[in-house]
Amino acid sequence: MDKAVYKNRERNSKIAITIITIIGWLLVIFSLFHLHIINDIWSFALLVGFLFITELYPIPVWKSITSLSFPLIYTIVLIHGTWMGVVTIVVVSFTVNLIKRRRIELVWFNPAQLALTLVLTHFVTDATLYLTGTGAENPGYHYYQSLLFTLGFYIINNLLIDMILLLRPQTYLFKDWKNKMIRETVIVIISIIYLGLMFVLAEQNRGGVVDFFSFLFFFSPLVAASIISAFIYRLNREKNRFKALVSLTKELNRSLPSENWVYSVEKWIDEFIQTDATLFIVKEHDEWKGSVKKGSISEGIEKAFEQDWFKRLDEAVYFPSRKDVPEGLSGYLASSIRSVVITPLRVENETVGVLLVGKENNKLYQTTDIQFLSTLANQLAVIIKTRNLFAEREQRIVLEERNRIAREIHDGIAQSLAGAVMKLESSKRLKAGEKEKMELVNESIHKLRGSLHEVRESIYALRPTPSEKFGMVEAVRAKAEEVKKDFDLSVSIRTRGDTKEVSPHIEKNVYEVVAEALQNAGKHSDASSVDVMIRYCREHVIIRISDDGKGFLLYEALLKAKAQAHYGILNMNDLADQIDASLKINSTPGKGTEILMVVPVSN
């Protein structure tokens, strides 16, 4: 998002928050002048206490919270009036916000927004009852009134919250709104059922006294459900974090060879901790690369991690408020980001990456949040170090291959060319007949042709294999088409399971085994059809090649291969051994041949 647009939206959201806050507190002041004496102080104190507990243990809903407190709010409004309800909910909400140490604008905004919602709901409900001609004398009046009040409260409350979320610069997606509304709808249904049950019991208790103990027994289950649901949410959150850590590890192991492996981290961050700003960058060869940025983070933030304050960090550090964030970093974060956790990714006293998360509230992160971030950072550090080792290994393999080619050129082609040149030069100086000169020339030509053949072999070896160019399955399909044309043979290729990313070395060897098997089937089996099955399992790739040819005795075939330098079967075994795969060849004369190879792959 453009910085000017971001600032404009941030300003608009602050204006809206300020307006709602002012209106809400003006309504609170107005309510103070319309309070009346409370007759049953103990029942009122019990309802307020229950309301405080349900507000203290809310159910998180995306970027907001909801609670099971509405039946208590409605009961206070029903018994003591709307203005007493406004003052009560404001005092309780203000106290809870202070206890939870939310940032100061939220401490004032949340109670004001509830006050405005309650007053608007009161007037909307009264207007609807008046327009529909529904009075207290009508049957089911209390049910109808409570239904209108409940729906009105939740609709107005969510409209105000959604308006603020839409005005803010942070993205508010439809799926986030849908998830929030699903949970809110569940709370609405629970509230309607609970209030309906309250009126049913009240009608059955005609002439009875509704006192402290009546409220105690009726609302205790609601309060208990609120506390239990809050703890269940926390437990589920911890369980989901562990699951996400396992899933992230598996996905990173699969995507490690890919250049875009960093971006597989992004979708898992929110499973660990909800953030308004996220940064994940890695360091390769002293350069920051592969960044994941979410939220309001400025370009060039990598420079902040080259400063002395960061170089001294060796574990996660928590900055609970904006003033605690280092000056070299705060300039790259939006002014709305209040609390920040920075976790350096370190392996063997070397920083290989940084994980940063930020929230728009002060002192929001708990100790468990920081511990989980440290666990995630340690896992990511190991992954990055492993990737660097892979890169070093690949570089070493390339250098070794270059050295091998250089040796082959020096010991083979270069020597042959040097010998041929010397013979040609000798033929020039030789005082002999044409016959002797022609013999030297012919010998030189023979050597040069041999060298040319070696050059072509070296060039062929340097070319990418079909599996590297097209992928293993597509390379096998291409080979199958080639065999069909050369031997008039029907070849079917089938795959099962979800395709896995495997290393190029494994793909190359699997392709060469399948290609050798298809070539042998075409040349030697007299088969009419060949079936190739490639099955992707959790920990293995299974390849089965079967034909309906004449078959053979494996022992005799191996003896013949060694005696006549036919290395097809022996080569297939070598290729399988190189990738720790098991290769089994089943063949019976007259019953065809089946080749089964099981290749282990990482999860």
N, C-alpha and C positions, 0 to 999 in steps of 0.2 A: 504494500500500500504506500502511496506517495506520502511523504512526511507532512506536507501541507494539509492533505486530506485527513491524515491521522490526527493532526492537532485540531482540525476543525471539528471532527466527530467527537474527540475527547472533550472539547469545550462545550459542545452541545449537550453531551451526556451530563457534564457537571452542572450545566444550567438547569436541566430537567431535575436532577437530584436536589439541587438547591431549592427550586420552586416547591417540590413535593415536601421537602423538609420544613420549609417555612409554613406552608399551609397546614401540615400535620400538627406542628407545635402550636400554631394559633388555635386550632381546634381543641388541643389539650387545655390551653388556657381558658377557652370558652367553656369547656366541660367542667372546669373547677368551680365555676359559678353556678352550675346546675346540679350539684351533688345533693343528696339528701341523707338523712340519718339512716344508718343500717341497724335494723332491728335484731337480726340474728348474726351477731358478730363472729361467732365460732364457725357457723356454716360458711360464711363469706371467707373467713381466713383459710378454711379447709380448701375451698374452691381455688383461692389464690395460690395456695401452696401446691396443689395439684397442677395448676396452670404453669407455675414456675418450673416444676419437674419436667413436664412435657415439652416446654420450650428449651430447657437445658439439655434434653436428649432428643434432638430433632432427627428426622430422616433426611439425609442428604439427597438433593435432587439436582444433578448437574451443577450449574453455577449458582444455585440457590439452595434453600433448605425448606422443608415443610415438616409439620408435626401433627400429632393427634390431639392438638389442643382445642380444636374448634368447638366440640360439644361443650367444653368447659366455658369457653368465651360466650357461646350462645346462652348457656344457663345463667351466667352472670348478667348478661343483657336482659334476659327474660325476667329475672327476679328483681334486679336493681336498676334497670334502665340502661339506655344506650350510653349516656354520658359517664356513668360509673364504669361501664364496660371499657370505654375509651381510656379513661385514666388508669384502670387496672392493667390492661394489656400494654400500655405505654410504659408504666413503671416496671412491669415484669420483663418486657423486652429490653428496656434500657439496662436493667441490672444484669441480665444474661449476657448482653453484648459486652458489658464491662468485664464480667467474669471471664469471658472467652477472649478478651483482649483484642477485639477487632479494631480496625483502624477508625480513627475518630469520626470521619464522615459517615461511616456505617453505624456507629454507635448512636448518632443522631438521626440518620435517615431511616433505619429499620423501624423504630417505634413510630416515627411520623408517618411512614407509609402504611403501617397497620391502622393507625388512628384514622387516616384519610379513607382507607378501605372500609373500615367499620361504619363511619358516618355515611359514606356514599351508599353502602349496602342498606343502611337503615332507611334512607330516603327513597331508594329505588324500590325496596320492599313495600313501604307504606304507599307509594304512588301506584304500584301494581295492584295492591289490594283495593285501593280506592277506585281505580279505573275498572277493575273487574267486579266491583260491587260486593266484595267479600268482607263481611263483618264478623265480629266475635260470636254472633248468634248463629252463624252458619255451621252446619255439621262439618267436622274435620278441619275447622279453622286453624287450629294449632299445627296440624300436620302440614297444611298448605303454607302457612306462614313460615314454619321452620324450613320447608323445602325451598321456598323462594329465598330466604335469608342465606341458607347454605350455598345454593348455587350462585347467588349474587356475590357473596363474599369471595368465593374462589375465582369467579370470572373476573371481578374487578381487581383482585389481588394479582392474578396472573397477567392481566393486561398492563398493569403498572410495571411489573417486573420485566415483562417482554419488551415494553417500550424502552426501558433503560438499557436492556441487553442489545436491542437493535440500534440504539443511538451510539453505543460504545464502539470504539475502533476495532475491538476484537470480533472475529467472525462468529456469528450466531447461526449455525446451520439448521436446516429443517429437521434433520434427524435428531439433533440435540433438543429442539423444541418438542418433537414427538415423544422422545423418551421422558422428558420432564412432564408432559401432559398425561402420559400413561400412569405415572406414579401419582400425580395429583388427582387423577380421576379415581384411583383406588382409595385415596384418603377421603375424597368426597363421598364415595359410596359407604365407607365405614362410618363417616359422620352422620349421614342420612339414616342409616340403620340404627345407630346408637341413639340418636334423638327420637326416632320413631319408637324405639323400645322404651325410652323414658316416658313418652306420653301414654303409651299403652299401660305401663305400670302405674302411672299417675291416675288413670281412669279407673283402674281396678282398686285403687286405694282411696276411693271417695270417702271423704270425712276423716281420713287418716292424716297424721302429722308428717310433713316432710322436714326432717331435722338433720342435725349433724351426722348422725349414724346412717340415715338414708343416703345422703350424698357420699359418705365414706364407702359404703358397700357397693353403691352403684358405679362410682367412678374409679374405684381401685383397680378393676381389670384394665381400664383404659390406660391408666398411668403405668401399670405393670407392662402392658403391651408396648407402650412407648419406650420404656427403658430396655426391655428385652429386644425390641426391633433395632434399637440403636446399637446395642452390643452385637447382635447378629450381623448387622451391616459391617461393623468393624472386623469381626472374625472372618466374614466372607471376603472382605477387602484384603486381609492378610493372606488368606488361602489363594485368592486370585493372583496376588503378587508372586507367590511361590510357583503357581502354574505358569504365569507369564515368564518368570525367570527360566524355567525348564524349556518352554516353547521358544523363547528367544535364543537360548543356547543351541537348540536343535536347528533353528532356522539359520543362525549365523554359521554353524558348521556346514550347512548345505550351500549357503551363498558365499562362503569365504573366497572361492576362486573368482567370483564376479567382482567387477569394478564398482558396482552399485551396492555392495554389501552394506554400506553405512546406512542407506535409506530403509533397510529392513528393521533398523532400530527404532525409527520414528514412531511406527504404529504401536510399539509396545511401551513407550514411555508413559502414556496415560494410564496403563494398567498398573504401573508402580506408584505413580503419584500424579494427582491432578495439578496442572500448571497453567499459568497464563503466558509464560515465556520459557522456551526450552532451547538450549544450544548444546550440540554434540559435535566436536571437531577432533580429528586425529592428526597426529604428527608423524610424517614419514620423511626420512632423510632431511631432518631439521626444517621441514616446511609443513605448515598447517594445510590439511587437505580434507576433502569429503565432509563438508559441514552439513548438519541438519539444523535449521533455524525455524522456530515456531514462535509466533508472537512478535512483539515490538522490540526487535533487536537491530541495531544499526550495522551497516557494512563496516568492515575494518576492525571488528571487535577482537580479532586475533592479536592485534597489537597490544591489547591490554594484558595478554598472557605472556608477553615478553618482558614485563616489568618485574622489578625486584620483589614486590609483595607476593606475586604468584610463584616465583621461583623458590620461595621459602616454604611453600605449602607442601606437605607430604600426606595429608589426609583431608577428608571433607571438612569444610568450614561453613558455618551458618551465620549469615548477617540478618538479624531479626527485623531491622528497620532500615529505611533508606539512608539515614545518616551514617550507618555503620558500613555501607558499601564503599570500597576503595574508590577514590576520586578517579583513578585511571580506568575504572570499569563503569562507574555510574553514568558517564557521558554517553555510553553506547546502549543504555537501557532506557526505555520510555519512562517518563516521570511517574506513570501509574504503577510501575513495579516497585513494591515496597520491601519485600523480604526475598532473600536470595540464598541459595545453597550452591556452593562451587565445590566440585569433587575432581581433583586431579587424578588422572589414570596413570599409575606408576608401576613399572616393572623393573626390578633390579636397579633402584635409584635413578631410573630414567623416566621422564614424563613422556608418555606416548599419546596423550589425549586429554580432553577436558569435557566434563559433563556439568552443565549449569541449568538450574531450574529456578523460576521466579514466580511469585504470586503478588497479587495486588492488595494483599492484606499484610499488616505487621504481625510478626510473631505467630505465623500460622503453622509452620512446620513443627511436627512433633519429633521426639527422639527416635521413634520407630521409623519415621519417614527418612531421617538422615541415615539410619542404619541400613535401610533397604537401598538407598542410593549408593552407599558405600559398597554394598554387596554387588549391585549392578555394575558399578564402576570397576570393581576388581575383575568381574567376569569379562567386561569389555576390554580391559587392559590385557588380559591373557589372550583374547581373540586377536587384538591388534598385534601383539608380540608374535603370535603364531603366524599371522599373515606376513609380517616382516621376515620371519624365518623362511616362510615359503618363497617369498620374493628373492631372498638371498640364495636359497637353494636353486631356484630356477636360473638365477644369474650365474651361479657356479656351474650348473649343467650346460648353459650356453657357452661359457668359457671353455669348459672341458671339451665340448663338441667342436669348438673352433680349433682348439689345440689338436684334437684328433684329426680334423680335416687337414690342418697344416702339416702334421706328421705324414699323413697319407700322401699328400702332394709332394712333400720333400722326399719321402722314401720310395714312392712309386712313380708318379708322373714325371717329377723333376729329374729323377735318375734316368728314366727311360729317354726323356728328351735330350738330356746331356749326352747319353751314350749314342743316340742317333746323330746328334750334331757332330760328335767327335768322329764317327765313322764317315760321315759325309765330307768332313774336312780332310780326313785321311785319304779318301778317294781322290780328292783334288791333287794332293801332293804325291800320290802313289804313281810310280813309274812302272806301270803294269799294263797289261792288255785290257781290252774292253771287257773281257769276261770277268776278271777279278774286280774291276770297278763296278760292274753291274751287280755282282754278288753283294758288295758292300752297300750299294744303293738299295737293293731289294731287302737286305736285312734291316736297314734303317727304316724303310717304308713299313716293314712288318712291326718294328718297335713303335713307330709313330701311330700306326693303327691301334696297337694295343693301348697306347697312352690315350688316344682319342676315346676308346671304349671306356677306360677308367674315368676320364673326365665326364662322359655321359652318365656313368653310374653314380658319380659324386653329385652331379646336378640333380639326378632323379631322387637321390637320398635327401637332398636339401628341400625338395618341393613338399608342400603340406600334403598330408595324407587325405584321402576323401573324407574320413571322419572329422578331420580338423576343418575342412572346408564346408561340409554340409551337415555335420552332426552324425552320430553313430547310426541312427535308424534310417535317415535319408541316404546315407552312404551304402547301407545294406540293401536298400531298395534299388539303388542305381546298379549295384553289383548283380542283383537278381535279374534286372532287365538285360544286362549284358550276357548273363548265362542263358537266359531264354533265347536270345538271338543266336548265340554261338552253338547251342546244342539242341535247340528245339525242345526245350524242357519247360514244364509248367512249374512255376515257383510262386508260392504264396508267403507273404510276410504279415505276421500278426503281432500286435502289442497288447499287453494287459497291465493294468495298474497305472498309477500316476507317475509320469515321467520324472526321473530324478536327474539332477546335475551331477555328473561324475567327472573325474579328472580326464584331460585329453589323452594321457598315457593309457588309461583303462579303455577308453573308447577306441583308441587305435588298435590295441591288442585284440579286443572283442571283434572289431571289424575284420581284422586280418584272419582270425580263426574262422569266422563265418564265411569270408571270401574263399578261404582254402577249402572249407567243407563243400561249398557250392561248386567250386571248380572241380573237386574230386568226384562229386556226384555226376557232373556233366561228362567228365572224361572216362570214368571207370565203372560207374554203377549200372549203366543201361537203364536208369530209372526214367519213368514218365512224369513224375511229379516230386517236388521237394517242398516241405513245409517248414518254415522258420517261425518260431514263437519266441518273443522277447517279453519276459514278465518282470515288472518292477515290484519288488517286495520291500518291506521296511528296511531290512539290513542287507539285502542281496539283489542282484539282477540275475535272473535265470534265463539261459539261452538254450533252446532245444531245436536241433536241426534233424529232421527225419526224412527219409526217402523210401520209395517202394522198389528199389533196385535189386540187383542180384545178391548183394551182401558179400561178406568175406570173413575169413578167419583172422582175427586180430594178430595172433602170434605169427602166422605166416606172413602177414603184411608187414610186420615190423622187421622180420628177418630179411624180406625182400627189399625193404627200404634201405636197410644198412648195406646190403650187398650191392645194390644197383644205384646207390646215391640218390634215392627218391626220398626226400626229406619232408614230405607233406605232413604225415602224422607226427613225426618227431618235432617238427617246427610248431605244430599246434600245441603240443605239450609244453614246449619251451615258452611260447607266448602266454599260456595259462599260468605257468610257474612264476613268470615275471610280475604278475598282478595278484599273486596268492589265490588264484582261482582253482577250483577242482574241475577236472575234465574227465568225462567218462564216455567211452565209445562202446556201444552195444551193436554188434552185427552178427547175423547168422546167414550162411549161404542160402539163398532163395527167399529170404524174409526181409530184406532191406537193412538199412543202417540207421541208428539213432545216435546222435552226439549230444551230450548234456553237459553244459558248463555252468557252474555256480560261481558268481563273482561277488565277493564281499564289497560293500560300499558303506561309507559313513552315514549316520543318521543326519 
